[in-house]
């Protein structure tokens, strides 16, 4: 049994590191070995799975606090973004209101300039009608 353990380690390493197309021949070698090799391999595989599960759990625990911190920060950013959206909307409304006044004054200036140009044109035409000296 002691001789098959390194062989099982090799088989597990081969399974974990090779392309899935090569797994079939590797697994067949488990059955081609000594009596009860399949059972010993399954025990070794279960141990390997438990080891990977522990590693995954360690990694998850290690990154969990960072994840929680990131979510907390994201919630703060969301609240700040909502406040900023309200401020931008309010600023936009005030700019639109101020713009309406500017537009009204600009239209009045245009109307006055058209009137001024018309008056100047009328004065020029009337001067042409006056008898010359």
C-alpha positions as CSV (number, residue, x, y, z in Angstrom):
1,X,0.0,0.0,0.0
2,X,2.9,2.4,0.7
3,X,4.1,1.9,-2.8
4,X,0.8,2.9,-4.4
5,X,0.5,6.2,-2.5
6,X,3.2,8.1,-4.5
7,X,1.6,6.6,-7.7
8,X,-1.8,8.0,-6.5
9,X,-0.2,11.3,-5.9
10,X,1.2,11.3,-9.4
11,X,-2.2,10.3,-10.9
12,X,-3.9,13.1,-9.0
13,X,-1.4,15.6,-10.1
14,X,-1.8,14.4,-13.7
15,X,-5.6,14.7,-13.5
16,X,-5.3,18.2,-12.1
17,X,-2.8,19.5,-14.6
18,X,-3.7,17.9,-17.9
19,X,-6.2,18.5,-20.6
20,X,-9.5,16.8,-20.1
21,X,-9.0,14.6,-23.2
22,X,-6.1,12.8,-21.4
23,X,-8.0,12.1,-18.2
24,X,-9.4,8.8,-19.5
25,X,-6.1,6.9,-19.8
26,X,-4.9,8.3,-16.5
27,X,-8.0,7.1,-14.7
28,X,-7.7,3.7,-16.4
29,X,-4.3,3.3,-14.8
30,X,-6.0,3.3,-11.4
31,X,-7.9,0.1,-12.3
32,X,-4.8,-1.5,-13.9
33,X,-2.8,-1.4,-10.7
34,X,-2.9,-3.7,-7.6
35,X,-6.0,-5.1,-5.8
36,X,-8.0,-2.5,-3.9
37,X,-6.1,0.2,-5.8
38,X,-9.4,1.8,-6.8
39,X,-10.5,2.1,-3.2
40,X,-7.2,3.5,-2.0
41,X,-7.2,5.9,-5.0
42,X,-10.8,7.1,-4.0
43,X,-9.6,7.6,-0.4
44,X,-6.7,9.6,-1.7
45,X,-9.0,11.6,-4.0
46,X,-11.4,12.3,-1.1
47,X,-8.4,13.6,0.9
48,X,-7.3,15.7,-2.0
49,X,-10.8,17.2,-2.4
50,X,-11.0,18.0,1.3
51,X,-7.6,19.7,1.0
52,X,-8.8,21.8,-1.9
53,X,-12.0,22.6,0.0
54,X,-9.9,23.9,2.9
55,X,-7.7,26.0,0.6
56,X,-10.8,27.5,-1.0
57,X,-12.3,28.2,2.4
58,X,-9.1,29.9,3.5
59,X,-9.0,32.0,0.4
60,X,-12.7,33.0,0.8
61,X,-12.1,33.9,4.4
62,X,-9.0,35.9,3.5
63,X,-10.9,37.9,0.9
64,X,-14.2,38.1,2.7
65,X,-13.4,41.2,4.7
66,X,-12.1,43.0,1.6
67,X,-15.4,42.1,-0.1
68,X,-17.4,43.4,2.8
69,X,-15.4,46.6,2.8
70,X,-15.8,47.0,-0.9
71,X,-19.6,46.6,-0.7
72,X,-19.7,49.1,2.2
73,X,-17.7,51.6,0.2
74,X,-19.9,50.9,-2.8
75,X,-23.0,51.7,-0.8
76,X,-21.5,55.0,0.4
77,X,-20.6,55.8,-3.2
78,X,-24.2,55.0,-4.3
79,X,-25.5,57.4,-1.6
80,X,-23.0,60.1,-2.7
81,X,-24.0,59.5,-6.3
82,X,-27.7,60.0,-5.5
83,X,-26.9,63.2,-3.7
84,X,-24.8,64.4,-6.7
85,X,-27.6,63.5,-9.0
86,X,-30.0,65.6,-7.0
87,X,-27.5,68.5,-7.0
88,X,-26.9,68.2,-10.8
89,X,-30.7,68.1,-11.4
90,X,-31.2,71.2,-9.2
91,X,-28.3,73.0,-10.9
92,X,-29.7,72.1,-14.3
93,X,-33.2,73.4,-13.4
94,X,-31.7,76.7,-12.1
95,X,-29.6,77.1,-15.3
96,X,-32.7,76.4,-17.5
97,X,-34.6,79.1,-15.5
98,X,-31.7,81.5,-15.9
99,X,-31.4,80.7,-19.5
100,X,-35.1,81.5,-20.1
101,X,-34.5,85.0,-18.9
102,X,-31.4,85.4,-21.1
103,X,-33.3,84.1,-24.1
104,X,-36.2,86.6,-23.4
105,X,-33.7,89.5,-23.1
106,X,-31.9,88.4,-26.3
107,X,-35.2,88.2,-28.2
108,X,-36.0,91.7,-26.9
109,X,-32.6,93.0,-28.1
110,X,-33.1,91.4,-31.5
111,X,-36.6,93.0,-31.8
112,X,-35.2,96.4,-30.8
113,X,-32.3,96.2,-33.3
114,X,-34.7,95.2,-36.1
115,X,-36.8,98.2,-35.2
116,X,-33.7,100.5,-35.1
117,X,-32.6,99.2,-38.5
118,X,-36.1,99.8,-39.9
119,X,-36.1,103.3,-38.5
120,X,-32.7,104.0,-40.0
121,X,-33.9,102.7,-43.4
122,X,-37.1,104.9,-43.3
123,X,-35.0,108.0,-42.4
124,X,-32.7,107.3,-45.3
125,X,-35.6,106.9,-47.7
126,X,-37.3,110.0,-46.5
127,X,-34.1,112.0,-46.9
128,X,-34.1,110.9,-50.6
129,X,-37.6,112.4,-51.0
130,X,-36.7,115.8,-49.6
131,X,-35.9,118.5,-52.1
132,X,-32.2,119.0,-52.6
133,X,-30.4,122.3,-51.9
